[in-house]
Amino acid sequence: MSDLDSKSYLLETMEAFEKATEQAVALSESRLGVAHTGRQNRVLMAYAKTLAHAMSIQLIYRNSVRQKTEFGFLDHFSIGALTRTLIDASIMTLYLSEPSLSEAEWDLRRNVLFLHDASNRKRFLISMNKHVGTTLSTDELDAHRQNKDGLLKVIMQRGKELGLDEARIEDLSNGQFVFINGVRGAVSEAGIDKNGFEFIHTYLSNHVHSHPVSLLRQEKISFEAPTDFQMSFCAICLEAATQYLENARSRIDEFTGEMARDPNGHID
């Protein structure tokens, strides 16, 4: 954290974030029209989501600067929430593109993700249909069941191939896992400082969910002109966002750009 006053600290981090975002977007644009493997395309989608969050953060603080020379309304709530989602998207980018994975490890990892997607899709579609007074058709339920059975077969096969015990394979087959070893496992795998991650991820989770930490200190918040607290908060967010954005950009630079950079070759 900088020793500068809150305004100078915010301006400094805004400048660094602008530069990092510009470089990250330029790299993404350089991958347009380039043939990639299925894995690389998924990585690029996660990276694009990271960039979308970054550009939305830019719009918020740029709008504040346009209102007044000394900053107008600064929505630090949304900057906090978007920084958290940017961090999540960058970790997913790194998780999908981990270069050390064997073909079997990648196949297990992606099928666990497919199973999570299928399980959650069924859950919200059932709720949606109940809301409008209908039910999923027999054909839709059969299609889901067949898809799930296929995913479970691969998870079982790859799990055994990788020497996982039955209890572990059963856990990975419940449809609740996103990261095989949890988000903290993904953070460790990517070489990210765990203490720094714990701080920013836990702190900003409160802003995503509107928990008390984000609401109780009303005396530190102004909706007319940002307080020192709000400017420092945004600066901390931008500092973290810049770091995670640069981590993702570095990996994208190494892992994409040509199919040969995917060590396992093309897999849909």
Secondary structure, DSSP 8 states (H G I E B T S, - for coil): ---S-HHHHHHHHHHHHHHHHHHHHHHHHHTTT----HHHHHHHHHHHHHHHHHHHHHHHHHHHHHH-TT-----HHHHHHHHHHHHHHHHHHHHHT-TT--HHHHHHHHHHHHHHHHHHHHHHHHHHHHHHT----HHHHHHHHHHHHHHHHHHHHHHHHTT--HHHHHHHTSS--SSTTHHHHHHHHTT--HHHHHHHHHHHHHHHTT-GGGTS-GGG--SSS--HHHHHHHHHHHHHHHHHHHHHHHHHHHH-SSGGGSTT----
